[in-house]
């Protein structure tokens, strides 16, 4: 007789581990057209989410003893699984007239959903692989929990895409998308910032729409508070991982931290300016939104980073705008196959990025205790 606990999980939101989430019914539902969405997710550019791999043996060798007290609290919180069952449609899910949506907004919103789904699933793939390869119980437990969360998020976004008649073929992505190798320390910097800036982005949108519900053009935004709290917890884990080795945030690694901060902020700014209709529908000015997210992320990152970027420096905003214009010209040149124009745009983009990177950073003395709680 089959035990009731062995029954298939109907929806990834109810799964208690990543394996069950990926086998859930909503991951296997048929879709009208997944090819176009999967093709978008397959793109590899400077602005699209990537799949990463790393030296898993080095990750497995991490000793969390220096942060044991905070580590055990975080793992206990994640094991308590407060968001189980949350990431699926319920009575708060409003009907969306996709056919009646303004075409430019529809295209940009679908691009936003596909990009978000790809980013969430890339985290799931990386964390699941670490759990599979590792033997260190502290590390494998963490990555199992994070992979579970990311699988839920990706499955939920795909549910939203299915209503538009498309979905990303996540199984195909796992096999076919190009993987980028990063050293473990670069995984720490990039993933920590990705999770924390994800929190800042989602909570900023959530609080804005809480005050201005007339701009909530899709129900998925109602789920952003719990969503961003998952992102926050994941970022906390990587902050603790960096805290296990002081060398990761000192010496030459200070320059790597500044590089990743600049690259992540600049990428977000440029990518968001590719979706003007999306931000107009939300009722937010893209420059204001960017600075608000950067401000939150910078304040949070003081928990572990020895510096923050000076986002109020007189060269900061002009540098971002120059980078955005160069990227727009590059995209047009590539589309029209204008080689020399594209080359010029690449040079301008590189010069703009160097200008941003050379803005003097603001020194920071991280606290002894790293752990934070969401406060926005």
C-alpha positions as CSV (number, residue, x, y, z in Angstrom):
1,X,0.0,0.0,0.0
2,X,1.4,3.4,-1.0
3,X,2.0,5.8,1.9
4,X,0.1,9.1,1.6
5,X,3.3,11.0,1.9
6,X,4.6,9.4,-1.3
7,X,1.7,10.9,-3.3
8,X,2.9,13.2,-6.2
9,X,3.0,16.9,-5.3
10,X,0.3,18.7,-7.3
11,X,1.9,22.1,-7.1
12,X,5.5,23.2,-6.5
13,X,4.3,25.7,-3.8
14,X,3.5,22.7,-1.6
15,X,6.8,20.8,-2.1
16,X,9.1,20.4,0.9
17,X,12.2,19.9,-1.2
18,X,13.5,20.8,-4.6
19,X,13.1,17.3,-6.1
20,X,9.4,17.3,-5.4
21,X,9.0,20.8,-6.6
22,X,10.5,20.0,-10.0
23,X,8.3,16.9,-10.3
24,X,5.2,18.8,-9.3
25,X,2.2,19.0,-11.7
26,X,2.6,22.7,-12.5
27,X,6.1,22.0,-13.8
28,X,4.7,19.5,-16.3
29,X,1.6,21.2,-17.5
30,X,1.3,21.5,-21.3
31,X,1.5,25.0,-22.8
32,X,0.3,26.5,-26.0
33,X,3.6,27.9,-27.1
34,X,6.8,27.5,-25.0
35,X,9.3,27.8,-27.9
36,X,9.3,31.6,-28.1
37,X,9.6,32.0,-24.3
38,X,12.3,29.4,-24.1
39,X,14.2,31.1,-26.9
40,X,14.2,34.4,-25.0
41,X,15.4,32.5,-21.8
42,X,18.2,30.9,-23.8
43,X,19.8,34.2,-24.9
44,X,23.2,34.9,-23.4
45,X,24.0,38.6,-23.3
46,X,25.5,40.9,-20.7
47,X,21.9,41.8,-19.6
48,X,20.3,38.3,-19.5
49,X,20.3,35.9,-16.5
50,X,23.0,33.2,-16.8
51,X,23.5,29.7,-15.5
52,X,26.5,29.3,-13.3
53,X,28.8,26.5,-12.2
54,X,31.7,26.6,-9.8
55,X,34.3,24.6,-7.8
56,X,31.8,22.5,-5.7
57,X,34.6,20.9,-3.7
58,X,35.7,24.3,-2.4
59,X,32.2,25.1,-1.4
60,X,31.8,21.7,0.3
61,X,34.9,22.4,2.4
62,X,33.5,25.6,4.1
63,X,33.6,25.5,7.9
64,X,30.7,27.6,9.3
65,X,32.0,27.4,12.9
66,X,32.9,31.1,13.0
67,X,29.3,32.0,12.4
68,X,27.6,29.0,14.0
69,X,25.2,30.8,16.2
70,X,23.8,33.0,13.3
71,X,24.0,30.0,10.9
72,X,21.8,27.7,13.0
73,X,19.2,30.5,13.5
74,X,19.0,31.1,9.8
75,X,18.8,27.4,8.9
76,X,16.1,26.9,11.6
77,X,14.1,29.8,10.1
78,X,14.4,28.4,6.6
79,X,13.4,24.9,7.8
80,X,10.3,26.2,9.4
81,X,9.2,27.0,5.8
82,X,6.8,29.9,6.4
83,X,6.1,30.3,2.7
84,X,5.0,26.7,2.0
85,X,1.8,26.7,0.0
86,X,2.1,30.4,-0.7
87,X,3.4,30.6,-4.3
88,X,0.2,29.5,-6.2
89,X,-3.0,31.1,-7.4
90,X,-5.8,31.6,-4.9
91,X,-8.9,33.9,-4.6
92,X,-6.6,37.0,-4.7
93,X,-5.5,36.1,-8.2
94,X,-7.4,38.5,-10.5
95,X,-8.4,37.7,-14.1
96,X,-6.0,39.3,-16.6
97,X,-7.2,40.2,-20.1
98,X,-3.9,39.4,-21.9
99,X,-5.5,40.0,-25.3
100,X,-6.7,43.5,-24.3
101,X,-3.4,44.5,-22.7
102,X,-1.5,47.4,-24.4
103,X,0.9,45.6,-26.8
104,X,4.1,47.3,-25.7
105,X,3.3,46.7,-22.0
106,X,2.4,43.1,-22.8
107,X,5.7,42.5,-24.6
108,X,7.8,44.2,-21.8
109,X,5.9,42.4,-19.0
110,X,6.3,39.0,-20.6
111,X,10.0,39.8,-21.1
112,X,10.2,40.7,-17.4
113,X,8.5,37.5,-16.4
114,X,10.7,35.3,-18.6
115,X,13.9,37.0,-17.3
116,X,12.7,36.6,-13.7
117,X,11.8,33.0,-14.2
118,X,15.2,32.3,-15.8
119,X,17.0,34.0,-12.9
120,X,15.1,32.1,-10.3
121,X,15.6,28.8,-12.1
122,X,19.3,29.4,-12.6
123,X,19.6,29.7,-8.8
124,X,17.7,26.5,-8.4
125,X,20.0,24.7,-10.8
126,X,23.2,25.9,-9.0
127,X,21.9,25.2,-5.5
128,X,20.6,21.8,-6.4
129,X,23.9,20.8,-7.9
130,X,25.7,21.9,-4.8
131,X,23.3,19.8,-2.7
132,X,23.9,16.8,-5.0
133,X,27.7,17.0,-5.0
134,X,28.4,18.0,-1.4
135,X,28.9,16.0,1.8
136,X,29.2,18.9,4.2
137,X,25.8,18.7,6.0
138,X,25.8,22.4,6.8
139,X,26.3,23.4,3.2
140,X,24.1,20.8,1.6
141,X,21.2,21.6,3.9
142,X,21.4,25.3,3.0
143,X,21.5,24.7,-0.7
144,X,18.7,22.2,-0.5
145,X,16.5,24.8,1.2
146,X,17.4,27.6,-1.2
147,X,16.9,25.3,-4.3
148,X,13.4,24.5,-2.9
149,X,12.5,28.2,-2.7
150,X,13.9,29.1,-6.1
151,X,12.0,26.1,-7.7
152,X,8.8,27.4,-6.2
153,X,9.4,30.9,-7.5
154,X,10.2,29.8,-11.0
155,X,7.2,27.5,-11.1
156,X,4.9,30.3,-10.0
157,X,6.2,32.7,-12.7
158,X,5.6,30.0,-15.3
159,X,2.0,29.6,-14.0
160,X,1.6,33.4,-14.7
161,X,3.1,33.0,-18.2
162,X,0.8,30.1,-19.1
163,X,-2.1,32.5,-18.8
164,X,-0.6,34.4,-21.7
165,X,-0.3,31.2,-23.7
166,X,3.4,30.6,-23.2
167,X,5.9,29.2,-20.7
168,X,9.6,28.6,-20.4
169,X,10.7,25.0,-20.9
170,X,12.8,24.8,-17.7
171,X,13.9,21.2,-18.3
172,X,15.3,22.1,-21.7
173,X,17.1,25.1,-20.2
174,X,18.9,22.9,-17.7
175,X,20.4,20.8,-20.6
176,X,20.8,23.4,-23.3
177,X,21.7,26.8,-21.8
178,X,25.4,27.7,-21.6
179,X,26.9,27.6,-18.2
180,X,29.4,30.2,-17.0
181,X,32.2,29.1,-14.6
182,X,32.8,31.4,-11.6
183,X,35.3,30.9,-8.8
184,X,33.4,30.4,-5.5
185,X,34.3,33.9,-4.2
186,X,32.7,35.4,-7.4
187,X,29.6,33.2,-6.8
188,X,29.4,34.6,-3.3
189,X,29.7,38.3,-4.5
190,X,27.4,37.9,-7.5
191,X,24.7,35.7,-5.7
192,X,24.7,37.8,-2.5
193,X,24.1,40.9,-4.6
194,X,21.5,39.2,-6.8
195,X,19.5,38.0,-3.8
196,X,19.7,41.3,-1.9
197,X,19.0,43.5,-4.9
198,X,16.1,41.2,-5.7
199,X,14.8,41.8,-2.2
200,X,15.2,45.6,-2.7
201,X,13.5,45.5,-6.1
202,X,10.5,43.4,-5.0
203,X,9.9,45.3,-1.7
204,X,10.1,48.7,-3.4
205,X,7.5,47.6,-6.0
206,X,5.3,46.0,-3.3
207,X,5.3,49.0,-1.0
208,X,4.6,51.4,-4.0
209,X,1.7,49.3,-5.1
210,X,0.5,49.0,-1.6
211,X,0.1,52.8,-1.6
212,X,-1.1,53.0,-5.2
213,X,-3.1,49.8,-5.9
214,X,-4.5,51.4,-9.1
215,X,-1.2,50.7,-10.7
216,X,-1.2,47.0,-9.9
217,X,-1.9,45.7,-13.5
218,X,-1.2,42.1,-12.6
219,X,-1.9,40.0,-9.5
220,X,1.6,38.5,-9.2
221,X,2.7,41.7,-7.5
222,X,0.5,40.8,-4.5
223,X,3.0,37.9,-3.8
224,X,6.1,40.1,-3.8
225,X,6.4,40.6,0.0
226,X,6.8,36.9,0.9
227,X,8.9,36.5,-2.3
228,X,11.3,39.2,-1.4
229,X,11.7,37.7,2.1
230,X,12.9,34.5,0.6
231,X,15.4,36.5,-1.4
232,X,16.5,38.3,1.8
233,X,17.1,35.0,3.6
234,X,19.2,33.7,0.7
235,X,21.3,36.8,0.8
236,X,21.8,36.3,4.6
237,X,23.2,32.9,3.9
238,X,25.8,34.2,1.5
239,X,26.7,37.0,3.9
240,X,27.4,34.3,6.5
241,X,29.5,32.3,4.0
242,X,31.6,35.3,3.3
243,X,32.0,36.0,7.0
244,X,33.6,32.5,7.5
245,X,36.8,33.8,5.7
246,X,38.0,37.4,6.4
247,X,40.1,37.3,3.2
248,X,37.0,37.3,1.1
249,X,36.3,41.0,2.0
250,X,39.8,42.4,2.4
251,X,42.9,43.1,0.3
252,X,42.5,42.9,-3.4
253,X,39.0,41.4,-3.0
254,X,37.8,44.9,-2.1
255,X,38.3,45.7,-5.8
256,X,36.4,42.6,-6.8
257,X,33.5,43.6,-4.5
258,X,33.5,47.1,-6.0
259,X,33.5,45.6,-9.5
260,X,30.5,43.4,-8.8
261,X,28.6,46.2,-7.1
262,X,29.2,48.4,-10.1
263,X,28.3,45.7,-12.6
264,X,25.1,44.6,-10.8
265,X,23.8,48.2,-10.4
266,X,24.7,49.2,-13.9
267,X,23.1,46.0,-15.4
268,X,19.9,46.7,-13.5
269,X,19.7,50.3,-14.6
270,X,20.3,49.5,-18.3
271,X,17.9,46.5,-18.2
272,X,15.1,48.5,-16.5
273,X,15.4,51.3,-19.1
274,X,14.6,48.7,-21.8
275,X,11.1,48.5,-20.2
276,X,9.6,52.0,-20.2
277,X,6.0,50.9,-20.7
278,X,6.3,48.4,-17.8
279,X,7.5,51.0,-15.4
280,X,5.1,53.6,-16.6
281,X,2.2,51.2,-16.0
282,X,3.6,50.6,-12.4
283,X,3.6,54.4,-12.0
284,X,7.3,54.7,-11.1
285,X,10.0,56.8,-12.6
286,X,12.8,54.5,-13.7
287,X,15.6,56.7,-12.4
288,X,13.9,57.1,-9.0
289,X,13.2,53.4,-8.8
290,X,16.9,52.6,-9.6
291,X,18.3,54.9,-7.0
292,X,15.8,53.7,-4.4
293,X,16.8,50.1,-5.0
294,X,20.5,51.0,-5.0
295,X,20.1,52.9,-1.7
296,X,18.4,49.9,0.0
297,X,20.9,47.4,-1.4
298,X,23.8,49.6,-0.3
299,X,22.5,49.9,3.2
300,X,21.9,46.2,3.5
301,X,25.3,45.3,2.0
302,X,27.0,47.2,4.9
303,X,26.4,44.0,6.9
304,X,29.4,42.3,5.1
305,X,31.0,44.5,2.5
306,X,33.9,46.9,3.4
307,X,32.6,49.6,1.0
308,X,29.5,50.9,-0.7
309,X,29.2,52.8,-4.0
310,X,28.7,56.6,-3.9
311,X,25.4,56.7,-5.8
312,X,25.1,60.4,-5.0
313,X,28.4,61.3,-6.7
314,X,27.9,63.8,-9.5
315,X,29.4,61.4,-12.0
316,X,27.1,58.5,-11.0
317,X,23.8,59.3,-12.8
318,X,25.4,60.8,-15.9
319,X,27.6,57.6,-16.2
320,X,24.6,55.3,-16.0
321,X,22.8,57.4,-18.6
322,X,25.8,57.2,-20.9
323,X,26.0,53.5,-20.5
324,X,22.3,53.1,-21.2
325,X,22.5,55.2,-24.4
326,X,25.5,53.2,-25.6
327,X,23.6,49.9,-24.9
328,X,20.6,51.2,-26.9
329,X,22.8,52.2,-29.8
330,X,24.6,48.8,-29.6
331,X,21.3,46.9,-29.7
332,X,20.1,48.9,-32.8
333,X,23.5,48.4,-34.5
334,X,23.4,44.6,-33.9
335,X,19.8,44.5,-35.3
336,X,20.8,46.4,-38.4
337,X,24.1,44.6,-38.7
338,X,26.1,47.9,-38.5
339,X,29.5,46.6,-37.4
340,X,31.4,49.9,-37.0
341,X,28.5,51.6,-35.2
342,X,28.3,48.6,-32.9
343,X,32.1,48.8,-32.2
344,X,31.8,52.5,-31.3
345,X,28.9,51.7,-29.0
346,X,30.9,49.0,-27.3
347,X,33.8,51.4,-26.7
348,X,31.4,54.0,-25.3
349,X,29.8,51.5,-23.0
350,X,33.2,50.3,-21.7
351,X,34.3,54.0,-21.1
352,X,31.1,54.6,-19.3
353,X,31.5,51.6,-17.1
354,X,35.1,52.5,-16.3
355,X,33.9,56.0,-15.4
356,X,31.4,54.4,-12.9
357,X,34.0,52.0,-11.5
358,X,36.5,54.8,-10.8
359,X,34.1,56.8,-8.7
360,X,35.7,56.7,-5.2
361,X,33.9,54.2,-2.9
362,X,32.5,54.9,0.5
363,X,34.4,52.9,3.2
364,X,32.4,50.8,5.6
365,X,33.3,48.9,8.8
366,X,31.0,45.9,8.8
367,X,29.5,44.9,12.2
368,X,30.7,41.8,14.1
369,X,27.2,40.2,13.9
370,X,26.1,39.9,10.3
371,X,22.5,38.8,10.6
372,X,19.8,41.2,9.5
373,X,16.0,41.1,9.3
374,X,13.8,42.6,6.6
375,X,13.0,46.2,7.6
376,X,11.4,47.9,4.6
